[in-house]
């Protein structure tokens, strides 16, 4: 289980697993529960790079980041640390 502490969002932490380069078991701590459960369900089993491509840079209102963007950042960090 990989753990990432978010910045600039309502959620404070994201945990996930990577199996065969696919994202699984995504869990957000805090944040908008329904929306985050939806995101987690939609990306379950998706390739890491596809998730990054789809979510990287998404803002939330006037904020320059969002929970989906923070997940993309977490996956980038994971890739960098596990290269």
mmCIF file of the N, C-alpha and C atoms, coordinates in Angstrom:
data_MODEL
# 
_entry.id   MODEL 
# 
loop_
_atom_site.group_PDB 
_atom_site.id 
_atom_site.type_symbol 
_atom_site.label_atom_id 
_atom_site.label_alt_id 
_atom_site.label_comp_id 
_atom_site.label_asym_id 
_atom_site.label_entity_id 
_atom_site.label_seq_id 
_atom_site.pdbx_PDB_ins_code 
_atom_site.Cartn_x 
_atom_site.Cartn_y 
_atom_site.Cartn_z 
_atom_site.occupancy 
_atom_site.B_iso_or_equiv 
_atom_site.pdbx_formal_charge 
_atom_site.auth_seq_id 
_atom_site.auth_comp_id 
_atom_site.auth_asym_id 
_atom_site.auth_atom_id 
_atom_site.pdbx_PDB_model_num 
ATOM 1   N N  . UNK A 1 1  ? 0.856   -1.169 0.000   1.00 0.00 ? 1  UNK A N  1 
ATOM 2   C CA . UNK A 1 1  ? 0.000   0.000  0.000   1.00 0.00 ? 1  UNK A CA 1 
ATOM 3   C C  . UNK A 1 1  ? 0.903   1.233  0.000   1.00 0.00 ? 1  UNK A C  1 
ATOM 4   N N  . UNK A 1 2  ? 0.702   2.108  -0.966  1.00 0.00 ? 2  UNK A N  1 
ATOM 5   C CA . UNK A 1 2  ? 1.452   3.358  -1.053  1.00 0.00 ? 2  UNK A CA 1 
ATOM 6   C C  . UNK A 1 2  ? 0.627   4.454  -0.405  1.00 0.00 ? 2  UNK A C  1 
ATOM 7   N N  . UNK A 1 3  ? 1.270   5.346  0.334   1.00 0.00 ? 3  UNK A N  1 
ATOM 8   C CA . UNK A 1 3  ? 0.585   6.422  1.050   1.00 0.00 ? 3  UNK A CA 1 
ATOM 9   C C  . UNK A 1 3  ? 1.135   7.768  0.605   1.00 0.00 ? 3  UNK A C  1 
ATOM 10  N N  . UNK A 1 4  ? 0.231   8.685  0.282   1.00 0.00 ? 4  UNK A N  1 
ATOM 11  C CA . UNK A 1 4  ? 0.596   10.024 -0.176  1.00 0.00 ? 4  UNK A CA 1 
ATOM 12  C C  . UNK A 1 4  ? -0.193  11.044 0.627   1.00 0.00 ? 4  UNK A C  1 
ATOM 13  N N  . UNK A 1 5  ? 0.505   12.034 1.172   1.00 0.00 ? 5  UNK A N  1 
ATOM 14  C CA . UNK A 1 5  ? -0.157  13.104 1.924   1.00 0.00 ? 5  UNK A CA 1 
ATOM 15  C C  . UNK A 1 5  ? -0.387  14.277 0.974   1.00 0.00 ? 5  UNK A C  1 
ATOM 16  N N  . UNK A 1 6  ? -1.646  14.642 0.821   1.00 0.00 ? 6  UNK A N  1 
ATOM 17  C CA . UNK A 1 6  ? -2.051  15.647 -0.158  1.00 0.00 ? 6  UNK A CA 1 
ATOM 18  C C  . UNK A 1 6  ? -1.724  17.057 0.315   1.00 0.00 ? 6  UNK A C  1 
ATOM 19  N N  . UNK A 1 7  ? -1.819  17.993 -0.624  1.00 0.00 ? 7  UNK A N  1 
ATOM 20  C CA . UNK A 1 7  ? -1.578  19.398 -0.338  1.00 0.00 ? 7  UNK A CA 1 
ATOM 21  C C  . UNK A 1 7  ? -2.593  20.242 -1.100  1.00 0.00 ? 7  UNK A C  1 
ATOM 22  N N  . UNK A 1 8  ? -3.259  21.157 -0.400  1.00 0.00 ? 8  UNK A N  1 
ATOM 23  C CA . UNK A 1 8  ? -4.162  22.083 -1.047  1.00 0.00 ? 8  UNK A CA 1 
ATOM 24  C C  . UNK A 1 8  ? -5.551  21.550 -1.347  1.00 0.00 ? 8  UNK A C  1 
ATOM 25  N N  . UNK A 1 9  ? -5.936  20.434 -0.722  1.00 0.00 ? 9  UNK A N  1 
ATOM 26  C CA . UNK A 1 9  ? -7.249  19.838 -0.961  1.00 0.00 ? 9  UNK A CA 1 
ATOM 27  C C  . UNK A 1 9  ? -7.930  19.481 0.355   1.00 0.00 ? 9  UNK A C  1 
ATOM 28  N N  . UNK A 1 10 ? -9.221  19.185 0.262   1.00 0.00 ? 10 UNK A N  1 
ATOM 29  C CA . UNK A 1 10 ? -9.978  18.762 1.447   1.00 0.00 ? 10 UNK A CA 1 
ATOM 30  C C  . UNK A 1 10 ? -9.524  17.390 1.929   1.00 0.00 ? 10 UNK A C  1 
ATOM 31  N N  . UNK A 1 11 ? -9.176  16.509 0.996   1.00 0.00 ? 11 UNK A N  1 
ATOM 32  C CA . UNK A 1 11 ? -8.652  15.209 1.420   1.00 0.00 ? 11 UNK A CA 1 
ATOM 33  C C  . UNK A 1 11 ? -7.238  15.427 1.953   1.00 0.00 ? 11 UNK A C  1 
ATOM 34  N N  . UNK A 1 12 ? -6.836  14.602 2.903   1.00 0.00 ? 12 UNK A N  1 
ATOM 35  C CA . UNK A 1 12 ? -5.534  14.770 3.535   1.00 0.00 ? 12 UNK A CA 1 
ATOM 36  C C  . UNK A 1 12 ? -4.546  13.672 3.184   1.00 0.00 ? 12 UNK A C  1 
ATOM 37  N N  . UNK A 1 13 ? -5.071  12.551 2.696   1.00 0.00 ? 13 UNK A N  1 
ATOM 38  C CA . UNK A 1 13 ? -4.199  11.407 2.399   1.00 0.00 ? 13 UNK A CA 1 
ATOM 39  C C  . UNK A 1 13 ? -4.860  10.543 1.337   1.00 0.00 ? 13 UNK A C  1 
ATOM 40  N N  . UNK A 1 14 ? -4.015  9.942  0.489   1.00 0.00 ? 14 UNK A N  1 
ATOM 41  C CA . UNK A 1 14 ? -4.480  8.974  -0.507  1.00 0.00 ? 14 UNK A CA 1 
ATOM 42  C C  . UNK A 1 14 ? -3.617  7.731  -0.348  1.00 0.00 ? 14 UNK A C  1 
ATOM 43  N N  . UNK A 1 15 ? -4.255  6.571  -0.299  1.00 0.00 ? 15 UNK A N  1 
ATOM 44  C CA . UNK A 1 15 ? -3.528  5.304  -0.307  1.00 0.00 ? 15 UNK A CA 1 
ATOM 45  C C  . UNK A 1 15 ? -3.996  4.496  -1.509  1.00 0.00 ? 15 UNK A C  1 
ATOM 46  N N  . UNK A 1 16 ? -3.094  3.678  -2.033  1.00 0.00 ? 16 UNK A N  1 
ATOM 47  C CA . UNK A 1 16 ? -3.427  2.848  -3.185  1.00 0.00 ? 16 UNK A CA 1 
ATOM 48  C C  . UNK A 1 16 ? -2.402  1.736  -3.338  1.00 0.00 ? 16 UNK A C  1 
ATOM 49  N N  . UNK A 1 17 ? -2.746  0.769  -4.140  1.00 0.00 ? 17 UNK A N  1 
ATOM 50  C CA . UNK A 1 17 ? -1.842  -0.300 -4.537  1.00 0.00 ? 17 UNK A CA 1 
ATOM 51  C C  . UNK A 1 17 ? -1.645  -0.227 -6.038  1.00 0.00 ? 17 UNK A C  1 
ATOM 52  N N  . UNK A 1 18 ? -0.523  -0.749 -6.496  1.00 0.00 ? 18 UNK A N  1 
ATOM 53  C CA . UNK A 1 18 ? -0.252  -0.909 -7.922  1.00 0.00 ? 18 UNK A CA 1 
ATOM 54  C C  . UNK A 1 18 ? 0.032   -2.387 -8.150  1.00 0.00 ? 18 UNK A C  1 
ATOM 55  N N  . UNK A 1 19 ? -0.746  -3.007 -9.030  1.00 0.00 ? 19 UNK A N  1 
ATOM 56  C CA . UNK A 1 19 ? -0.544  -4.415 -9.402  1.00 0.00 ? 19 UNK A CA 1 
ATOM 57  C C  . UNK A 1 19 ? -0.455  -4.484 -10.912 1.00 0.00 ? 19 UNK A C  1 
ATOM 58  N N  . UNK A 1 20 ? 0.656   -5.017 -11.419 1.00 0.00 ? 20 UNK A N  1 
ATOM 59  C CA . UNK A 1 20 ? 0.849   -5.139 -12.866 1.00 0.00 ? 20 UNK A CA 1 
ATOM 60  C C  . UNK A 1 20 ? 0.629   -3.796 -13.571 1.00 0.00 ? 20 UNK A C  1 
ATOM 61  N N  . UNK A 1 21 ? 1.157   -2.726 -12.957 1.00 0.00 ? 21 UNK A N  1 
ATOM 62  C CA . UNK A 1 21 ? 1.066   -1.361 -13.479 1.00 0.00 ? 21 UNK A CA 1 
ATOM 63  C C  . UNK A 1 21 ? -0.369  -0.837 -13.532 1.00 0.00 ? 21 UNK A C  1 
ATOM 64  N N  . UNK A 1 22 ? -1.250  -1.403 -12.738 1.00 0.00 ? 22 UNK A N  1 
ATOM 65  C CA . UNK A 1 22 ? -2.646  -0.957 -12.674 1.00 0.00 ? 22 UNK A CA 1 
ATOM 66  C C  . UNK A 1 22 ? -2.963  -0.480 -11.262 1.00 0.00 ? 22 UNK A C  1 
ATOM 67  N N  . UNK A 1 23 ? -3.749  0.582  -11.184 1.00 0.00 ? 23 UNK A N  1 
ATOM 68  C CA . UNK A 1 23 ? -4.118  1.199  -9.909  1.00 0.00 ? 23 UNK A CA 1 
ATOM 69  C C  . UNK A 1 23 ? -5.262  0.411  -9.277  1.00 0.00 ? 23 UNK A C  1 
ATOM 70  N N  . UNK A 1 24 ? -5.110  0.076  -7.999  1.00 0.00 ? 24 UNK A N  1 
ATOM 71  C CA . UNK A 1 24 ? -6.149  -0.643 -7.268  1.00 0.00 ? 24 UNK A CA 1 
ATOM 72  C C  . UNK A 1 24 ? -6.260  -0.094 -5.847  1.00 0.00 ? 24 UNK A C  1 
ATOM 73  N N  . UNK A 1 25 ? -7.378  -0.365 -5.219  1.00 0.00 ? 25 UNK A N  1 
ATOM 74  C CA . UNK A 1 25 ? -7.589  -0.067 -3.795  1.00 0.00 ? 25 UNK A CA 1 
ATOM 75  C C  . UNK A 1 25 ? -7.349  1.395  -3.422  1.00 0.00 ? 25 UNK A C  1 
ATOM 76  N N  . UNK A 1 26 ? -7.791  2.327  -4.238  1.00 0.00 ? 26 UNK A N  1 
ATOM 77  C CA . UNK A 1 26 ? -7.606  3.749  -3.940  1.00 0.00 ? 26 UNK A CA 1 
ATOM 78  C C  . UNK A 1 26 ? -8.557  4.161  -2.816  1.00 0.00 ? 26 UNK A C  1 
ATOM 79  N N  . UNK A 1 27 ? -7.989  4.803  -1.798  1.00 0.00 ? 27 UNK A N  1 
ATOM 80  C CA . UNK A 1 27 ? -8.772  5.296  -0.668  1.00 0.00 ? 27 UNK A CA 1 
ATOM 81  C C  . UNK A 1 27 ? -8.315  6.716  -0.353  1.00 0.00 ? 27 UNK A C  1 
ATOM 82  N N  . UNK A 1 28 ? -9.278  7.613  -0.218  1.00 0.00 ? 28 UNK A N  1 
ATOM 83  C CA . UNK A 1 28 ? -9.010  8.988  0.177   1.00 0.00 ? 28 UNK A CA 1 
ATOM 84  C C  . UNK A 1 28 ? -9.404  9.156  1.636   1.00 0.00 ? 28 UNK A C  1 
ATOM 85  N N  . UNK A 1 29 ? -8.612  9.907  2.393   1.00 0.00 ? 29 UNK A N  1 
ATOM 86  C CA . UNK A 1 29 ? -8.953  10.262 3.761   1.00 0.00 ? 29 UNK A CA 1 
ATOM 87  C C  . UNK A 1 29 ? -9.475  11.694 3.734   1.00 0.00 ? 29 UNK A C  1 
ATOM 88  N N  . UNK A 1 30 ? -10.699 11.867 4.247   1.00 0.00 ? 30 UNK A N  1 
ATOM 89  C CA . UNK A 1 30 ? -11.420 13.145 4.241   1.00 0.00 ? 30 UNK A CA 1 
ATOM 90  C C  . UNK A 1 30 ? -11.811 13.515 2.811   1.00 0.00 ? 30 UNK A C  1 
ATOM 91  N N  . UNK A 1 31 ? -12.377 14.676 2.632   1.00 0.00 ? 31 UNK A N  1 
ATOM 92  C CA . UNK A 1 31 ? -12.826 15.116 1.317   1.00 0.00 ? 31 UNK A CA 1 
ATOM 93  C C  . UNK A 1 31 ? -14.283 14.753 1.064   1.00 0.00 ? 31 UNK A C  1 
ATOM 94  N N  . UNK A 1 32 ? -14.722 14.962 -0.144  1.00 0.00 ? 32 UNK A N  1 
ATOM 95  C CA . UNK A 1 32 ? -16.116 14.706 -0.557  1.00 0.00 ? 32 UNK A CA 1 
ATOM 96  C C  . UNK A 1 32 ? -16.294 13.216 -0.820  1.00 0.00 ? 32 UNK A C  1 
ATOM 97  N N  . UNK A 1 33 ? -16.832 12.511 0.144   1.00 0.00 ? 33 UNK A N  1 
ATOM 98  C CA . UNK A 1 33 ? -16.864 11.043 0.120   1.00 0.00 ? 33 UNK A CA 1 
ATOM 99  C C  . UNK A 1 33 ? -17.463 10.458 -1.150  1.00 0.00 ? 33 UNK A C  1 
ATOM 100 N N  . UNK A 1 34 ? -18.606 10.945 -1.576  1.00 0.00 ? 34 UNK A N  1 
ATOM 101 C CA . UNK A 1 34 ? -19.253 10.388 -2.770  1.00 0.00 ? 34 UNK A CA 1 
ATOM 102 C C  . UNK A 1 34 ? -18.431 10.597 -4.029  1.00 0.00 ? 34 UNK A C  1 
ATOM 103 N N  . UNK A 1 35 ? -17.924 11.800 -4.219  1.00 0.00 ? 35 UNK A N  1 
ATOM 104 C CA . UNK A 1 35 ? -17.107 12.094 -5.397  1.00 0.00 ? 35 UNK A CA 1 
ATOM 105 C C  . UNK A 1 35 ? -15.830 11.259 -5.412  1.00 0.00 ? 35 UNK A C  1 
ATOM 106 N N  . UNK A 1 36 ? -15.192 11.160 -4.266  1.00 0.00 ? 36 UNK A N  1 
ATOM 107 C CA . UNK A 1 36 ? -13.932 10.429 -4.200  1.00 0.00 ? 36 UNK A CA 1 
ATOM 108 C C  . UNK A 1 36 ? -14.132 8.926  -4.355  1.00 0.00 ? 36 UNK A C  1 
ATOM 109 N N  . UNK A 1 37 ? -15.233 8.411  -3.856  1.00 0.00 ? 37 UNK A N  1 
ATOM 110 C CA . UNK A 1 37 ? -15.556 7.007  -4.083  1.00 0.00 ? 37 UNK A CA 1 
ATOM 111 C C  . UNK A 1 37 ? -15.795 6.771  -5.574  1.00 0.00 ? 37 UNK A C  1 
ATOM 112 N N  . UNK A 1 38 ? -16.470 7.721  -6.223  1.00 0.00 ? 38 UNK A N  1 
ATOM 113 C CA . UNK A 1 38 ? -16.695 7.620  -7.662  1.00 0.00 ? 38 UNK A CA 1 
ATOM 114 C C  . UNK A 1 38 ? -15.390 7.591  -8.440  1.00 0.00 ? 38 UNK A C  1 
ATOM 115 N N  . UNK A 1 39 ? -14.471 8.477  -8.107  1.00 0.00 ? 39 UNK A N  1 
ATOM 116 C CA . UNK A 1 39 ? -13.164 8.510  -8.776  1.00 0.00 ? 39 UNK A CA 1 
ATOM 117 C C  . UNK A 1 39 ? -12.447 7.186  -8.552  1.00 0.00 ? 39 UNK A C  1 
ATOM 118 N N  . UNK A 1 40 ? -12.420 6.738  -7.304  1.00 0.00 ? 40 UNK A N  1 
ATOM 119 C CA . UNK A 1 40 ? -11.732 5.479  -6.976  1.00 0.00 ? 40 UNK A CA 1 
ATOM 120 C C  . UNK A 1 40 ? -12.299 4.310  -7.769  1.00 0.00 ? 40 UNK A C  1 
ATOM 121 N N  . UNK A 1 41 ? -13.609 4.253  -7.882  1.00 0.00 ? 41 UNK A N  1 
ATOM 122 C CA . UNK A 1 41 ? -14.272 3.167  -8.608  1.00 0.00 ? 41 UNK A CA 1 
ATOM 123 C C  . UNK A 1 41 ? -13.979 3.245  -10.107 1.00 0.00 ? 41 UNK A C  1 
ATOM 124 N N  . UNK A 1 42 ? -14.019 4.454  -10.654 1.00 0.00 ? 42 UNK A N  1 
ATOM 125 C CA . UNK A 1 42 ? -13.794 4.624  -12.096 1.00 0.00 ? 42 UNK A CA 1 
ATOM 126 C C  . UNK A 1 42 ? -12.379 4.254  -12.526 1.00 0.00 ? 42 UNK A C  1 
ATOM 127 N N  . UNK A 1 43 ? -11.387 4.515  -11.685 1.00 0.00 ? 43 UNK A N  1 
ATOM 128 C CA . UNK A 1 43 ? -10.007 4.240  -12.107 1.00 0.00 ? 43 UNK A CA 1 
ATOM 129 C C  . UNK A 1 43 ? -9.504  2.866  -11.681 1.00 0.00 ? 43 UNK A C  1 
ATOM 130 N N  . UNK A 1 44 ? -10.296 2.128  -10.924 1.00 0.00 ? 44 UNK A N  1 
ATOM 131 C CA . UNK A 1 44 ? -9.899  0.787  -10.470 1.00 0.00 ? 44 UNK A CA 1 
ATOM 132 C C  . UNK A 1 44 ? -9.480  -0.060 -11.670 1.00 0.00 ? 44 UNK A C  1 
ATOM 133 N N  . UNK A 1 45 ? -8.246  -0.555 -11.647 1.00 0.00 ? 45 UNK A N  1 
ATOM 134 C CA . UNK A 1 45 ? -7.734  -1.418 -12.706 1.00 0.00 ? 45 UNK A CA 1 
ATOM 135 C C  . UNK A 1 45 ? -7.185  -0.677 -13.917 1.00 0.00 ? 45 UNK A C  1 
ATOM 136 N N  . UNK A 1 46 ? -7.180  0.645  -13.883 1.00 0.00 ? 46 UNK A N  1 
ATOM 137 C CA . UNK A 1 46 ? -6.674  1.441  -14.994 1.00 0.00 ? 46 UNK A CA 1 
ATOM 138 C C  . UNK A 1 46 ? -5.137  1.522  -14.915 1.00 0.00 ? 46 UNK A C  1 
ATOM 139 N N  . UNK A 1 47 ? -4.489  1.597  -16.068 1.00 0.00 ? 47 UNK A N  1 
ATOM 140 C CA . UNK A 1 47 ? -3.040  1.741  -16.130 1.00 0.00 ? 47 UNK A CA 1 
ATOM 141 C C  . UNK A 1 47 ? -2.619  3.042  -15.442 1.00 0.00 ? 47 UNK A C  1 
ATOM 142 N N  . UNK A 1 48 ? -1.493  3.003  -14.745 1.00 0.00 ? 48 UNK A N  1 
ATOM 143 C CA . UNK A 1 48 ? -0.981  4.152  -14.006 1.00 0.00 ? 48 UNK A CA 1 
ATOM 144 C C  . UNK A 1 48 ? -0.869  5.385  -14.902 1.00 0.00 ? 48 UNK A C  1 
ATOM 145 N N  . UNK A 1 49 ? -0.233  5.255  -16.065 1.00 0.00 ? 49 UNK A N  1 
ATOM 146 C CA . UNK A 1 49 ? -0.021  6.415  -16.941 1.00 0.00 ? 49 UNK A CA 1 
ATOM 147 C C  . UNK A 1 49 ? -1.325  6.988  -17.474 1.00 0.00 ? 49 UNK A C  1 
ATOM 148 N N  . UNK A 1 50 ? -2.320  6.164  -17.688 1.00 0.00 ? 50 UNK A N  1 
ATOM 149 C CA . UNK A 1 50 ? -3.611  6.664  -18.158 1.00 0.00 ? 50 UNK A CA 1 
ATOM 150 C C  . UNK A 1 50 ? -4.291  7.500  -17.073 1.00 0.00 ? 50 UNK A C  1 
ATOM 151 N N  . UNK A 1 51 ? -4.210  7.042  -15.828 1.00 0.00 ? 51 UNK A N  1 
ATOM 152 C CA . UNK A 1 51 ? -4.791  7.817  -14.726 1.00 0.00 ? 51 UNK A CA 1 
ATOM 153 C C  . UNK A 1 51 ? -4.088  9.167  -14.626 1.00 0.00 ? 51 UNK A C  1 
ATOM 154 N N  . UNK A 1 52 ? -2.764  9.159  -14.687 1.00 0.00 ? 52 UNK A N  1 
ATOM 155 C CA . UNK A 1 52 ? -2.010  10.413 -14.624 1.00 0.00 ? 52 UNK A CA 1 
ATOM 156 C C  . UNK A 1 52 ? -2.428  11.339 -15.753 1.00 0.00 ? 52 UNK A C  1 
ATOM 157 N N  . UNK A 1 53 ? -2.499  10.812 -16.960 1.00 0.00 ? 53 UNK A N  1 
ATOM 158 C CA . UNK A 1 53 ? -2.863  11.623 -18.127 1.00 0.00 ? 53 UNK A CA 1 
ATOM 159 C C  . UNK A 1 53 ? -4.248  12.250 -17.969 1.00 0.00 ? 53 UNK A C  1 
ATOM 160 N N  . UNK A 1 54 ? -5.189  11.499 -17.449 1.00 0.00 ? 54 UNK A N  1 
ATOM 161 C CA . UNK A 1 54 ? -6.564  11.991 -17.322 1.00 0.00 ? 54 UNK A CA 1 
ATOM 162 C C  . UNK A 1 54 ? -6.764  12.981 -16.174 1.00 0.00 ? 54 UNK A C  1 
ATOM 163 N N  . UNK A 1 55 ? -6.017  12.818 -15.075 1.00 0.00 ? 55 UNK A N  1 
ATOM 164 C CA . UNK A 1 55 ? -6.283  13.600 -13.866 1.00 0.00 ? 55 UNK A CA 1 
ATOM 165 C C  . UNK A 1 55 ? -5.291  14.728 -13.589 1.00 0.00 ? 55 UNK A C  1 
ATOM 166 N N  . UNK A 1 56 ? -4.118  14.663 -14.169 1.00 0.00 ? 56 UNK A N  1 
ATOM 167 C CA . UNK A 1 56 ? -3.069  15.645 -13.903 1.00 0.00 ? 56 UNK A CA 1 
ATOM 168 C C  . UNK A 1 56 ? -3.515  17.061 -14.272 1.00 0.00 ? 56 UNK A C  1 
ATOM 169 N N  . UNK A 1 57 ? -3.399  17.965 -13.318 1.00 0.00 ? 57 UNK A N  1 
ATOM 170 C CA . UNK A 1 57 ? -3.677  19.368 -13.571 1.00 0.00 ? 57 UNK A CA 1 
ATOM 171 C C  . UNK A 1 57 ? -5.118  19.808 -13.390 1.00 0.00 ? 57 UNK A C  1 
ATOM 172 N N  . UNK A 1 58 ? -6.014  18.904 -13.028 1.00 0.00 ? 58 UNK A N  1 
ATOM 173 C CA . UNK A 1 58 ? -7.415  19.294 -12.840 1.00 0.00 ? 58 UNK A CA 1 
ATOM 174 C C  . UNK A 1 58 ? -7.552  20.201 -11.620 1.00 0.00 ? 58 UNK A C  1 
ATOM 175 N N  . UNK A 1 59 ? -8.166  21.372 -11.785 1.00 0.00 ? 59 UNK A N  1 
ATOM 176 C CA . UNK A 1 59 ? -8.367  22.272 -10.644 1.00 0.00 ? 59 UNK A CA 1 
ATOM 177 C C  . UNK A 1 59 ? -9.662  21.946 -9.905  1.00 0.00 ? 59 UNK A C  1 
ATOM 178 N N  . UNK A 1 60 ? -9.844  22.576 -8.749  1.00 0.00 ? 60 UNK A N  1 
ATOM 179 C CA . UNK A 1 60 ? -11.092 22.481 -7.993  1.00 0.00 ? 60 UNK A CA 1 
ATOM 180 C C  . UNK A 1 60 ? -11.519 23.903 -7.682  1.00 0.00 ? 60 UNK A C  1 
ATOM 181 N N  . UNK A 1 61 ? -12.541 24.377 -8.372  1.00 0.00 ? 61 UNK A N  1 
ATOM 182 C CA . UNK A 1 61 ? -12.976 25.764 -8.187  1.00 0.00 ? 61 UNK A CA 1 
ATOM 183 C C  . UNK A 1 61 ? -11.838 26.714 -8.512  1.00 0.00 ? 61 UNK A C  1 
ATOM 184 N N  . UNK A 1 62 ? -11.505 27.585 -7.567  1.00 0.00 ? 62 UNK A N  1 
ATOM 185 C CA . UNK A 1 62 ? -10.420 28.538 -7.787  1.00 0.00 ? 62 UNK A CA 1 
ATOM 186 C C  . UNK A 1 62 ? -9.060  27.999 -7.356  1.00 0.00 ? 62 UNK A C  1 
ATOM 187 N N  . UNK A 1 63 ? -9.036  26.787 -6.818  1.00 0.00 ? 63 UNK A N  1 
ATOM 188 C CA . UNK A 1 63 ? -7.773  26.169 -6.410  1.00 0.00 ? 63 UNK A CA 1 
ATOM 189 C C  . UNK A 1 63 ? -7.040  25.640 -7.641  1.00 0.00 ? 63 UNK A C  1 
ATOM 190 N N  . UNK A 1 64 ? -5.717  25.642 -7.589  1.00 0.00 ? 64 UNK A N  1 
ATOM 191 C CA . UNK A 1 64 ? -4.927  25.153 -8.716  1.00 0.00 ? 64 UNK A CA 1 
ATOM 192 C C  . UNK A 1 64 ? -4.763  23.634 -8.708  1.00 0.00 ? 64 UNK A C  1 
ATOM 193 N N  . UNK A 1 65 ? -5.256  22.980 -7.673  1.00 0.00 ? 65 UNK A N  1 
ATOM 194 C CA . UNK A 1 65 ? -5.186  21.521 -7.573  1.00 0.00 ? 65 UNK A CA 1 
ATOM 195 C C  . UNK A 1 65 ? -6.553  20.993 -7.158  1.00 0.00 ? 65 UNK A C  1 
ATOM 196 N N  . UNK A 1 66 ? -6.677  19.682 -7.138  1.00 0.00 ? 66 UNK A N  1 
ATOM 197 C CA . UNK A 1 66 ? -7.918  19.014 -6.746  1.00 0.00 ? 66 UNK A CA 1 
ATOM 198 C C  . UNK A 1 66 ? -7.552  17.637 -6.211  1.00 0.00 ? 66 UNK A C  1 
ATOM 199 N N  . UNK A 1 67 ? -8.521  16.936 -5.673  1.00 0.00 ? 67 UNK A N  1 
ATOM 200 C CA . UNK A 1 67 ? -8.256  15.566 -5.218  1.00 0.00 ? 67 UNK A CA 1 
ATOM 201 C C  . UNK A 1 67 ? -7.823  14.671 -6.384  1.00 0.00 ? 67 UNK A C  1 
ATOM 202 N N  . UNK A 1 68 ? -8.475  14.752 -7.558  1.00 0.00 ? 68 UNK A N  1 
ATOM 203 C CA . UNK A 1 68 ? -7.993  13.957 -8.687  1.00 0.00 ? 68 UNK A CA 1 
ATOM 204 C C  . UNK A 1 68 ? -6.560  14.331 -9.095  1.00 0.00 ? 68 UNK A C  1 
ATOM 205 N N  . UNK A 1 69 ? -6.249  15.637 -9.124  1.00 0.00 ? 69 UNK A N  1 
ATOM 206 C CA . UNK A 1 69 ? -4.893  16.073 -9.450  1.00 0.00 ? 69 UNK A CA 1 
ATOM 207 C C  . UNK A 1 69 ? -3.902  15.545 -8.422  1.00 0.00 ? 69 UNK A C  1 
ATOM 208 N N  . UNK A 1 70 ? -4.280  15.568 -7.149  1.00 0.00 ? 70 UNK A N  1 
ATOM 209 C CA . UNK A 1 70 ? -3.389  15.049 -6.112  1.00 0.00 ? 70 UNK A CA 1 
ATOM 210 C C  . UNK A 1 70 ? -3.147  13.549 -6.281  1.00 0.00 ? 70 UNK A C  1 
ATOM 211 N N  . UNK A 1 71 ? -4.146  12.823 -6.759  1.00 0.00 ? 71 UNK A N  1 
ATOM 212 C CA . UNK A 1 71 ? -3.941  11.403 -7.056  1.00 0.00 ? 71 UNK A CA 1 
ATOM 213 C C  . UNK A 1 71 ? -2.927  11.254 -8.187  1.00 0.00 ? 71 UNK A C  1 
ATOM 214 N N  . UNK A 1 72 ? -3.022  12.095 -9.206  1.00 0.00 ? 72 UNK A N  1 
ATOM 215 C CA . UNK A 1 72 ? -2.035  12.057 -10.294 1.00 0.00 ? 72 UNK A CA 1 
ATOM 216 C C  . UNK A 1 72 ? -0.638  12.341 -9.752  1.00 0.00 ? 72 UNK A C  1 
ATOM 217 N N  . UNK A 1 73 ? -0.526  13.314 -8.843  1.00 0.00 ? 73 UNK A N  1 
ATOM 218 C CA . UNK A 1 73 ? 0.780   13.633 -8.248  1.00 0.00 ? 73 UNK A CA 1 
ATOM 219 C C  . UNK A 1 73 ? 1.302   12.454 -7.429  1.00 0.00 ? 73 UNK A C  1 
ATOM 220 N N  . UNK A 1 74 ? 0.402   11.793 -6.709  1.00 0.00 ? 74 UNK A N  1 
ATOM 221 C CA . UNK A 1 74 ? 0.790   10.620 -5.916  1.00 0.00 ? 74 UNK A CA 1 
ATOM 222 C C  . UNK A 1 74 ? 1.318   9.509  -6.822  1.00 0.00 ? 74 UNK A C  1 
ATOM 223 N N  . UNK A 1 75 ? 0.652   9.300  -7.945  1.00 0.00 ? 75 UNK A N  1 
ATOM 224 C CA . UNK A 1 75 ? 1.092   8.259  -8.878  1.00 0.00 ? 75 UNK A CA 1 
ATOM 225 C C  . UNK A 1 75 ? 2.433   8.618  -9.519  1.00 0.00 ? 75 UNK A C  1 
ATOM 226 N N  . UNK A 1 76 ? 2.646   9.883  -9.814  1.00 0.00 ? 76 UNK A N  1 
ATOM 227 C CA . UNK A 1 76 ? 3.947   10.317 -10.345 1.00 0.00 ? 76 UNK A CA 1 
ATOM 228 C C  . UNK A 1 76 ? 5.047   10.056 -9.313  1.00 0.00 ? 76 UNK A C  1 
ATOM 229 N N  . UNK A 1 77 ? 4.761   10.402 -8.042  1.00 0.00 ? 77 UNK A N  1 
ATOM 230 C CA . UNK A 1 77 ? 5.730   10.159 -6.979  1.00 0.00 ? 77 UNK A CA 1 
ATOM 231 C C  . UNK A 1 77 ? 6.021   8.669  -6.849  1.00 0.00 ? 77 UNK A C  1 
ATOM 232 N N  . UNK A 1 78 ? 4.957   7.862  -6.885  1.00 0.00 ? 78 UNK A N  1 
ATOM 233 C CA . UNK A 1 78 ? 5.120   6.405  -6.815  1.00 0.00 ? 78 UNK A CA 1 
ATOM 234 C C  . UNK A 1 78 ? 6.062   5.926  -7.928  1.00 0.00 ? 78 UNK A C  1 
ATOM 235 N N  . UNK A 1 79 ? 5.798   6.365  -9.158  1.00 0.00 ? 79 UNK A N  1 
ATOM 236 C CA . UNK A 1 79 ? 6.624   5.946  -10.292 1.00 0.00 ? 79 UNK A CA 1 
ATOM 237 C C  . UNK A 1 79 ? 8.077   6.356  -10.098 1.00 0.00 ? 79 UNK A C  1 
ATOM 238 N N  . UNK A 1 80 ? 8.290   7.573  -9.621  1.00 0.00 ? 80 UNK A N  1 
ATOM 239 C CA . UNK A 1 80 ? 9.651   8.065  -9.413  1.00 0.00 ? 80 UNK A CA 1 
ATOM 240 C C  . UNK A 1 80 ? 10.369  7.246  -8.335  1.00 0.00 ? 80 UNK A C  1 
ATOM 241 N N  . UNK A 1 81 ? 9.666   6.905  -7.266  1.00 0.00 ? 81 UNK A N  1 
ATOM 242 C CA . UNK A 1 81 ? 10.269  6.161  -6.161  1.00 0.00 ? 81 UNK A CA 1 
ATOM 243 C C  . UNK A 1 81 ? 10.422  4.669  -6.449  1.00 0.00 ? 81 UNK A C  1 
ATOM 244 N N  . UNK A 1 82 ? 9.741   4.184  -7.466  1.00 0.00 ? 82 UNK A N  1 
ATOM 245 C CA . UNK A 1 82 ? 9.768   2.742  -7.763  1.00 0.00 ? 82 UNK A CA 1 
ATOM 246 C C  . UNK A 1 82 ? 10.262  2.460  -9.169  1.00 0.00 ? 82 UNK A C  1 
ATOM 247 N N  . UNK A 1 83 ? 11.061  3.356  -9.705  1.00 0.00 ? 83 UNK A N  1 
ATOM 248 C CA . UNK A 1 83 ? 11.596  3.185  -11.068 1.00 0.00 ? 83 UNK A CA 1 
ATOM 249 C C  . UNK A 1 83 ? 12.689  2.158  -11.124 1.00 0.00 ? 83 UNK A C  1 
# 
